[in-house]
Amino acid sequence: MRDNTIFATITAVLIIAGCCFGCSSGRFNSLSEWKEGTLDIHCINTGRGESSFFVFPDGTTMLVDAAGSLLKKHTHMPTAPKPDSTVSSGQVIIDYIRRFAPKGRADSLDYFILSHYHTDHMGDYSKSLPLHEDGHFRLSSICEIGSTIPYRRLITRGDPTEVKSSNCTRAENMANFSKFVNWSVKANGTRYEFFDPASDTQIAPVHKKIPGFCVHNIAANGRYRLSLQNNEWASDMPSKAVLDSIGDPKAYPGENALSNAFILSYGPFDFFSGGDLQWAHKDLHDYFDIEAPVSRVCHKVEVMKASHHCTKGANGPDIMNALQPDAVVAHVWRDVQPNPQTLDNIFAASPGCKVFLTNLHPDNLVADYLDRIASTGGHIVIRVARGGKSYTIYTLDDTDPSYRITGKWGPFKCK
């Protein structure tokens, strides 16, 4: 194992270099407030999974996933919680939304999208978590946020009662989530629905129409869109009934391959998000590779959220060659993220790509790539200018509620 002191020094140098890029000083103020016509995409770092907060150009708010794994020790170790272990992941996200939501719009979320049913995207169940006073459910991350900042629309990949139990998706957690959904529908009027894999209208600005803005749904629940020009989808995966009849546990694709995916477009700016989509284990069954069919509907984007935290078995050549991103943001939270081969796939498809990580575990084995990684820690913000003509990427301090800007890249023109 390499010397972690040397590693930490190299990382610090990279962060300082990022702070000074494009600016006359290494010191920055806080990020300015969102302005109408601007698109903000915030990658919130809790150190416990993945969560992204969007502010559309009209002020519509959307949260995708609610990082909240309770994992502390494992073969593949997690990074440290941010800002520290005394604050729940849900509270970190609540505080962040209250800070960066448009004025007067921090009391609810227009959309919550759950990409799939894994704890690092929705939170986990534990009897040690607080019990909600009205709903008889524990305040896992997704439940804690929704109990404080109500969801107007809650969209998941599919029926939670059909989720197959696993180490990452326990029956207790799904039962707790279902109780929360029932409470939220009754108490807050939440509209609960499933992600349509071939819709351009399910997720849309709610305050006013925005020219050139569209969220193209392209995958969900093992179904993938056939073309952005129509609303047709297909699936190569056997139905749950067929899989149940086979009786082979290895025939089930697992949650990652069932993730929601979308491309958000604002004028010439495009952003891809695909939860934990992967190609892993395609040697067992062809349909485990959901990236291949999804890639056929994708096109070049300016920015991509790395699928499955930039780990092994995801972001393969098919989808990377289709997306060819100019920048990749990765919600890293374990020592196997990012994976060297996955970084090879990214740089092979986009040699000049800028990669931003929310964290980097000291035992991660990507030392040879550090000079090609733009940033290795903090909240990450993509701010897209009016009309989508250009974008700027910021990193923010994830250890202090001032959210001080620690780095700035751009602006970059969109093609």
Secondary structure by P-SEA (a helix, b strand, c coil): cccaaaaaaaaaaaaaaaaacccccccccccccccccbbbbbbcccccbbbbbbbcccbbbbbcbbbbbcccccccccccccccccccaaaaaaaaaaacccccccccccbbbbcccccccbbbbbccccccccccccccaaaaaaacccccbbbcccccccccccccccaaaaaaaaaaaaaaaaacbbbbbcccccccccccccccccccbbbbbccccccccccccccccccccccaaaaaaaccccccccccccbbbbbbbcccbbbbbbcccccccccccccccaaaaaaaacccccccccccccccccccaaaaaaacccbbbbbccccccccaaaaaaaaaacccbbbbbcccccccccccccccccccccbbbbbbccccccbbbbbcccccccccccccccccccc
